[in-house]
Amino acid sequence: MGLLQGRLALITGATRGIGRAVALRFAAEGADILVAARSNDDLEALDDALRSQGYDRAVLVPFDVSRPDPAIELSNIVHERYGRLDVLVSNAGMLGTLMPVSQMEPAEFDRVIATNFNGLQYQLYAFHDLLRASDAGRIVAVTSGAAVGPRPYWAPYGTAKAAMEFLLQNYAMEVKGTPIRANILDPGRIRTEMRAAAFPGENPERLPEASAITGTFVRLARADCDVSGARVRAEIEGWEPMAGDEGNWTRLNNGHYMSG
């Protein structure tokens, strides 16, 4: 039996990178998954990948996290069909253009903020009652190292992620005493399209695949997870740094790694 057997999970940004890896892992762990993303074609490609591993019950949801209405509409559907939501993985995000904040068009700035920050509030508003209806509602919101401190050209993305962390930590305080646990997960340096766009000179072969960090998502999504309001760094499992690159990673006592 999988570690998430019978758990109902919604994963946003589920068709690429970290979200796709989480969807595949949750399915393998027995969860019932709703996978949400903007592109129908990408959702169908993910469904094909899930079916190839013997999983045929994913619910595909075209979903724009930057607007409130889709979250409310989906929450109504989930309420009618299931009556609860056990796990929300708020993963969808966009990098935007890395450039001086003084030169960024307001419309693009607003898109980055809406996707990376506003989207989480829309989801908390829409899905709170469903998470409360679960015997163990769990939220995992994906952040970035860009939220930790300012860096040139990263203002919109870093600002949005920092604000998202503050929002979720406040929410975790507000639901203390309920069955809900809400945590922030920093994936660290992972081989994704977004990472490649942000660091085009970096050799992606030196980075772990997104699948290597899905164990941390599973741990935070489980009903027996007691942590809440924490900022958790993802553990990298089943991977070793390239020779000469060990100093850029922290080896843990359990043999896993973290971004150093």
LODO-793802 format. One record per atom (N, C-alpha, C): x, y, z. Coordinates in steps of 0.1 Angstrom, whole numbers, padded with zeros to 4 digits, always signed. Atoms other than C-alpha are relative to their C-alpha. Layout:
N
XYZ ...
//
This chain:
260
+0008-0012+0000 +0000+0000+0000 +0009+0012+0000 -0008-0012+0001 +0013+0034-0009 -0002+0009+0012 +0000-0009-0012 +0021+0062+0016 -0011+0010-0001 +0011-0009+0001 -0008+0083+0003 -0013-0007-0005 +0011+0008+0004 -0033+0056-0003 -0013+0006+0004 +0013-0006-0004 -0069+0071-0004 +0000+0014+0002 +0000-0015-0002 -0057+0107-0001 -0003+0007-0013 +0004-0008+0011 -0073+0132-0024 +0009+0013-0001 -0010-0011+0001 -0046+0157-0037 -0003+0008-0013 +0000-0009+0011 -0048+0187-0059 +0014+0006-0002 -0013-0005+0003 -0015+0197-0076 -0001+0010-0011 +0000-0010+0010 -0012+0230-0094 +0013+0001-0007 -0012+0001+0007 +0014+0235-0121 +0005-0014-0002 -0003+0014-0001 +0013+0198-0125 +0006-0006-0012 -0004+0006+0013 +0024+0193-0161 +0015+0001-0003 -0015-0002+0003 +0061+0204-0159 +0008+0000+0013 -0009-0001-0011 +0091+0202-0137 -0004-0007+0013 +0003+0006-0013 +0085+0197-0100 -0014-0004+0001 +0014+0004-0001 +0047+0196-0103 -0003-0013-0007 +0001+0013+0007 +0049+0168-0129 +0006-0012+0008 -0007+0011-0008 +0073+0148-0107 -0009-0003+0012 +0009+0002-0012 +0050+0153-0077 -0012-0008-0004 +0012+0007+0005 +0020+0141-0097 +0003-0015-0002 -0004+0014+0002 +0038+0110-0108 +0002-0008+0013 -0003+0007-0013 +0050+0102-0073 -0012-0002+0008 +0012+0001-0008 +0017+0109-0056 -0009-0012-0006 +0007+0010+0006 +0000+0086-0081 +0006-0014+0004 -0007+0012-0004 +0026+0059-0074 -0002-0004+0014 +0002+0002-0014 +0019+0063-0037 -0015-0002+0003 +0014+0004-0002 -0018+0056-0042 -0010+0011+0002 +0009-0011-0002 -0033+0091-0040 -0010+0001-0012 +0009-0004+0011 -0063+0102-0060 +0003+0014-0003 -0006-0013+0004 -0050+0132-0079 -0008+0008-0009 +0005-0010+0009 -0064+0163-0095 +0012+0008-0005 -0012-0007+0005 -0038+0177-0118 -0004+0013-0008 +0005-0013+0005 -0042+0214-0127 +0012+0007-0007 -0009-0008+0008 -0024+0235-0154 -0007+0007-0010 +0006-0008+0010 -0031+0260-0181 -0003-0007-0013 +0000+0006+0013 -0025+0238-0211 -0007-0013-0001 +0007+0013+0002 -0049+0211-0222 +0010-0011-0006 -0009+0010+0006 -0022+0195-0243 +0010-0005+0010 -0009+0004-0010 +0002+0194-0214 -0007-0010+0010 +0007+0008-0009 -0024+0179-0192 -0002-0014-0006 +0002+0012+0007 -0031+0152-0218 +0013-0008+0000 -0013+0007+0000 +0006+0144-0220 +0003-0006+0013 -0002+0006-0013 +0008+0140-0183 -0009-0012+0003 +0009+0012-0002 -0022+0117-0183 +0005-0012-0007 -0006+0011+0007 -0005+0096-0209 +0012-0006+0008 -0011+0005-0009 +0026+0094-0186 -0005-0008+0012 +0006+0007-0011 +0004+0084-0157 -0005-0013-0004 +0006+0012+0005 -0014+0058-0177 +0011-0010-0003 -0011+0009+0003 +0020+0044-0188 +0006-0007+0012 -0005+0007-0013 +0028+0036-0151 -0012-0006+0007 +0012+0008-0005 -0007+0020-0147 -0010+0008+0008 +0009-0009-0008 -0025+0050-0132 -0010+0006-0009 +0010-0005+0010 -0058+0058-0150 -0011+0008+0007 +0011-0007-0006 -0078+0079-0125 +0003+0015+0003 -0003-0015-0002 -0062+0114-0127 -0012+0008-0005 +0010-0009+0005 -0087+0142-0130 +0008+0012-0006 -0007-0011+0007 -0074+0168-0155 -0008+0013+0001 +0007-0013-0002 -0082+0204-0147 +0007+0012-0006 -0005-0013+0006 -0075+0234-0170 -0002+0011+0011 +0000-0008-0012 -0066+0260-0144 +0010+0011-0001 -0009-0012-0001 -0052+0295-0142 +0000+0005+0014 -0001-0003-0014 -0039+0302-0107 +0000+0015+0002 -0001-0015-0002 -0036+0340-0114 -0014+0007+0001 +0013-0006-0001 -0074+0345-0113 -0008-0007+0011 +0008+0006-0011 -0098+0338-0084 -0011-0009-0005 +0012+0008+0004 -0127+0324-0104 +0003-0015-0002 -0002+0014+0002 -0111+0291-0115 +0001-0008+0013 -0001+0007-0013 -0103+0282-0079 -0013-0002+0007 +0014+0001-0006 -0138+0289-0067 -0008-0010-0008 +0008+0009+0008 -0153+0270-0096 +0005-0015+0003 -0005+0013-0002 -0130+0240-0090 -0004-0005+0014 +0004+0003-0014 -0138+0241-0052 -0014-0005+0000 +0014+0004+0000 -0175+0238-0060 -0001-0014-0006 +0000+0014+0006 -0168+0207-0082 +0005-0010+0010 -0006+0009-0010 -0146+0191-0056 -0010-0003+0012 +0009+0002-0011 -0172+0197-0029 -0012-0009-0005 +0011+0009+0004 -0200+0181-0050 +0004-0014-0002 -0004+0014+0004 -0179+0151-0061 +0006-0007+0012 -0007+0007-0010 -0158+0144-0030 -0003+0005+0014 +0004-0006-0013 -0169+0167-0001 +0012+0003+0008 -0012-0003-0008 -0133+0172+0010 +0012+0001-0009 -0013+0000+0007 -0097+0179-0001 +0011-0003+0011 -0010+0004-0010 -0068+0161+0017 +0013+0008-0001 -0013-0006+0003 -0038+0177+0001 -0001+0011-0011 -0001-0011+0011 -0032+0210-0018 +0015+0002-0002 -0014-0004+0004 +0002+0213-0035 -0001+0012-0009 +0000-0012+0007 +0004+0249-0045 +0014+0003-0007 -0013+0000+0007 +0032+0247-0071 +0001+0009-0012 -0001-0008+0012 +0023+0267-0101 +0007+0013+0002 -0007-0013-0001 +0046+0297-0107 +0006+0004-0013 -0007-0005+0012 +0063+0318-0133 +0011+0009+0004 -0012-0008-0003 +0097+0334-0133 -0001+0015-0005 +0000-0013+0006 +0090+0364-0155 +0013+0004-0006 -0012-0004+0006 +0117+0384-0172 +0010+0006+0011 -0009-0005-0010 +0148+0390-0151 +0006+0013-0006 -0004-0013+0005 +0154+0427-0155 -0001+0010+0011 +0002-0010-0010 +0157+0459-0135 -0015+0003+0002 +0014-0002-0003 +0124+0465-0117 -0005+0013-0006 +0004-0013+0005 +0124+0501-0129 -0004+0000-0015 +0003+0001+0014 +0122+0489-0165 -0011-0010-0004 +0010+0010+0003 +0096+0462-0162 -0014+0006-0002 +0013-0005+0003 +0062+0469-0177 -0009-0005+0012 +0009+0003-0011 +0035+0470-0150 -0008-0012-0002 +0009+0011+0003 +0014+0444-0167 +0008-0013+0003 -0007+0012-0003 +0042+0418-0165 +0003-0002+0015 -0002+0001-0015 +0050+0427-0129 -0013-0006+0007 +0013+0004-0006 +0013+0422-0121 -0002-0015-0002 +0002+0015+0003 +0013+0387-0138 +0009-0008+0009 -0009+0007-0009 +0043+0376-0118 -0005-0001+0014 +0005+0000-0014 +0028+0387-0085 -0013-0008+0001 +0012+0007+0000 -0006+0373-0094 +0002-0015+0000 -0003+0014+0001 +0008+0339-0103 +0006-0006+0012 -0008+0005-0011 +0033+0335-0075 -0005+0003+0014 +0005-0004-0013 +0015+0353-0047 -0015-0001+0002 +0015-0001-0001 -0022+0361-0053 -0006-0014-0001 +0006+0014+0002 -0028+0325-0065 -0001-0008+0012 +0001+0007-0013 -0021+0311-0031 -0012+0005+0008 +0011-0005-0008 -0046+0334-0014 -0013-0005-0007 +0012+0005+0006 -0072+0324-0040 -0003-0014+0003 +0002+0014-0003 -0066+0288-0033 -0004-0002+0015 +0003+0001-0014 -0067+0293+0005 -0015+0003+0002 +0014-0004-0001 -0100+0311+0001 -0010-0011-0005 +0009+0009+0007 -0115+0285-0023 +0000-0014+0007 -0002+0014-0004 -0102+0253-0007 +0000-0002+0016 -0001+0002-0015 -0101+0260+0031 -0010-0009+0006 +0011+0008-0006 -0135+0245+0039 +0002-0014-0004 -0002+0014+0004 -0126+0214+0019 +0011-0006+0007 -0011+0005-0008 -0093+0210+0037 -0004-0002+0014 +0005+0001-0014 -0111+0216+0070 -0009-0013+0001 +0008+0011+0000 -0135+0188+0060 +0008-0013+0000 -0008+0011+0000 -0106+0164+0057 +0004-0003+0015 -0005+0003-0013 -0094+0145+0088 +0014+0004+0002 -0014-0004-0001 -0059+0157+0080 +0003+0008-0013 -0003-0009+0011 -0058+0186+0055 +0014+0004+0000 -0014-0003+0002 -0023+0193+0042 +0002+0010-0011 -0004-0010+0011 -0009+0223+0022 +0015+0000-0001 -0014-0001+0003 +0025+0223+0006 +0001+0011-0011 -0002-0011+0009 +0034+0256-0010 +0014+0001-0004 -0014+0000+0005 +0065+0257-0032 +0005+0014-0001 -0006-0013+0000 +0088+0286-0027 +0013+0000-0008 -0013-0001+0007 +0123+0296-0039 +0010+0006+0009 -0011-0007-0007 +0157+0306-0026 -0001+0015-0002 +0001-0014+0003 +0149+0340-0042 -0008+0008+0010 +0008-0007-0011 +0125+0347-0013 +0008+0004+0012 -0008-0002-0012 +0153+0347+0012 +0006+0014+0002 -0006-0013-0001 +0169+0380+0003 +0000+0007-0014 +0000-0007+0013 +0171+0407-0024 +0012-0004-0009 -0011+0002+0010 +0191+0401-0056 -0004+0008-0012 +0003-0008+0012 +0194+0423-0087 -0008-0008-0010 +0008+0005+0011 +0168+0417-0114 -0010-0011+0003 +0009+0010-0004 +0148+0392-0094 -0012+0006+0008 +0009-0006-0010 +0125+0417-0076 -0014-0005-0001 +0014+0005-0001 +0090+0406-0088 -0001-0014+0005 +0001+0014-0004 +0096+0369-0084 +0004-0002+0014 -0004+0001-0014 +0115+0372-0051 -0010+0006+0009 +0010-0006-0009 +0090+0396-0037 -0013-0008+0001 +0013+0008+0000 +0060+0374-0047 +0002-0012+0009 -0002+0012-0008 +0076+0343-0031 +0002+0003+0015 -0002-0004-0014 +0086+0361+0001 -0014+0003+0006 +0014-0004-0005 +0050+0375+0004 -0008-0013+0001 +0007+0013-0001 +0037+0340-0003 +0003-0008+0013 -0004+0006-0012 +0057+0326+0025 -0006+0006+0013 +0006-0008-0011 +0045+0353+0049 -0015-0004+0002 +0014+0003+0000 +0009+0346+0039 -0003-0014+0005 +0003+0013-0004 +0011+0309+0044 +0003-0002+0015 -0003+0001-0014 +0028+0312+0078 -0011+0006+0009 +0011-0006-0007 +0000+0335+0089 -0012-0009+0000 +0011+0010+0001 -0025+0310+0077 +0002-0012+0009 -0003+0011-0009 -0008+0282+0096 -0003+0004+0014 +0004-0004-0014 -0012+0302+0128 -0015+0001+0002 +0014-0002-0001 -0048+0309+0120 -0008-0013+0001 +0006+0013+0000 -0056+0272+0116 +0005-0009+0011 -0006+0007-0011 -0037+0261+0147 -0012-0006+0008 +0011+0006-0007 -0059+0237+0166 -0010-0008-0009 +0009+0007+0009 -0076+0223+0135 +0009-0012-0006 -0008+0010+0006 -0065+0192+0115 +0009+0004-0011 -0007-0005+0012 -0049+0214+0088 +0015+0002+0004 -0014-0003-0001 -0011+0215+0085 +0005+0007-0013 -0004-0008+0012 +0004+0241+0061 +0015+0003+0001 -0015-0002+0000 +0041+0242+0052 +0005+0006-0014 -0006-0005+0012 +0064+0259+0027 +0012-0009-0003 -0011+0009+0004 +0089+0238+0007 +0009+0007-0010 -0010-0006+0009 +0120+0252-0009 +0007-0012-0007 -0005+0012+0007 +0131+0227-0036 +0015+0001-0001 -0014-0001+0003 +0166+0241-0039 +0003+0000-0015 -0004+0001+0014 +0186+0237-0071 -0004-0013-0007 +0005+0012+0006 +0167+0213-0093 +0000+0002-0015 +0000+0000+0014 +0169+0205-0130 -0014+0002-0006 +0013-0003+0005 +0138+0223-0144 +0002+0010-0012 +0000-0010+0010 +0130+0245-0174 +0001+0014+0006 -0001-0013-0006 +0125+0275-0151 +0015+0003+0005 -0014-0002-0004 +0160+0269-0136 +0009+0003-0012 -0008-0002+0011 +0175+0267-0170 -0002+0014-0006 +0003-0014+0004 +0158+0300-0180 +0007+0010+0009 -0006-0009-0009 +0171+0317-0149 +0016+0000+0000 -0015+0002+0000 +0207+0303-0152 +0004-0007-0012 -0003+0006+0013 +0214+0297-0189 +0014-0006-0001 -0014+0004+0001 +0251+0292-0183 +0003-0012+0009 -0002+0011-0009 +0246+0264-0157 -0001-0013-0007 +0000+0014+0006 +0253+0228-0166 -0011-0008+0007 +0012+0007-0007 +0219+0210-0159 +0004-0014+0004 -0004+0013-0004 +0237+0177-0157 +0005-0001+0014 -0005-0001-0014 +0251+0188-0123 -0011+0001+0010 +0012-0001-0009 +0216+0191-0109 -0008-0012+0001 +0008+0011-0001 +0193+0165-0096 -0013+0002-0008 +0013-0001+0006 +0160+0157-0114 -0010+0003+0010 +0011-0003-0009 +0128+0169-0099 -0005-0012+0008 +0005+0012-0007 +0118+0133-0090 +0008-0003+0012 -0009+0003-0011 +0147+0132-0065 -0005+0007+0013 +0004-0007-0012 +0129+0156-0041 -0015-0003+0003 +0015+0002-0003 +0093+0142-0042 -0002-0007+0013 +0002+0006-0013 +0099+0123-0010 -0004+0010+0010 +0004-0010-0009 +0097+0155+0009 -0014+0005-0001 +0014-0003+0002 +0064+0163-0007 -0009-0010+0006 +0008+0011-0005 +0051+0129+0003 -0001+0002+0016 +0000-0001-0015 +0062+0134+0039 -0009+0011+0005 +0008-0011-0004 +0045+0168+0042 -0015-0002-0003 +0014+0002+0004 +0013+0155+0025 -0006-0011+0008 +0005+0011-0007 +0009+0125+0048 -0009+0004+0012 +0009-0003-0011 -0019+0124+0074 +0008+0001+0013 -0007+0000-0012 +0007+0118+0101 +0011+0011+0001 -0009-0011-0001 +0027+0149+0094 -0005+0010+0010 +0004-0009-0011 +0026+0171+0125 +0006+0014-0001 -0007-0013+0002 +0048+0200+0112 -0010+0009-0006 +0008-0010+0006 +0030+0232+0104 +0006+0014+0002 -0006-0013-0001 +0041+0267+0096 +0015+0001-0003 -0015+0001+0002 +0076+0255+0087 +0004+0004-0014 -0007-0001+0014 +0099+0264+0058 +0009-0011-0001 -0007+0012+0001 +0112+0231+0048 +0009-0001-0013 -0009+0001+0012 +0142+0225+0025 -0001-0015-0005 +0002+0013+0005 +0137+0195+0002 +0013-0008+0001 -0011+0010+0000 +0159+0164+0007 +0001-0006-0014 -0002+0006+0013 +0174+0150-0025 +0004-0015+0002 -0001+0014-0003 +0171+0112-0025 +0005-0007-0013 -0005+0008+0011 +0189+0086-0047 +0008+0007-0010 -0008-0009+0009 +0214+0111-0062 +0013+0003+0007 -0013-0004-0005 +0250+0119-0058 +0006+0011-0009 -0007-0011+0008 +0269+0151-0069 +0011-0005-0009 -0011+0004+0009 +0293+0149-0097 +0013+0002+0007 -0014-0001-0006 +0330+0145-0088 +0004+0014-0001 -0005-0013-0001 +0344+0178-0077 -0010+0010+0003 +0011-0009-0003 +0310+0193-0071 -0006-0002+0014 +0005+0003-0013 +0305+0179-0036 -0002+0012+0009 +0000-0011-0009 +0312+0212-0019 -0012+0009-0001 +0011-0008+0003 +0281+0227-0034 -0013-0006+0006 +0011+0007-0005 +0258+0203-0016 +0003-0004+0015 -0002+0004-0013 +0252+0193+0020 -0005-0014+0001 +0004+0014-0002 +0252+0156+0028 -0006-0002+0014 +0007+0002-0012 +0227+0146+0055 +0004-0013+0006 -0003+0013-0007 +0231+0118+0081 -0007-0012-0006 +0008+0011+0006 +0205+0097+0062 +0005-0003-0014 -0005+0003+0014 +0226+0098+0030 -0006+0009-0010 +0006-0009+0010 +0204+0123+0013 +0008+0013-0001 -0006-0012+0002 +0215+0157+0001 -0010+0012+0001 +0007-0012+0002 +0204+0193+0002 +0009+0010-0007 -0008-0011+0006 +0214+0224-0018 +0008+0006+0011 -0009-0005-0009 +0244+0237+0000 +0001+0015-0001 
//
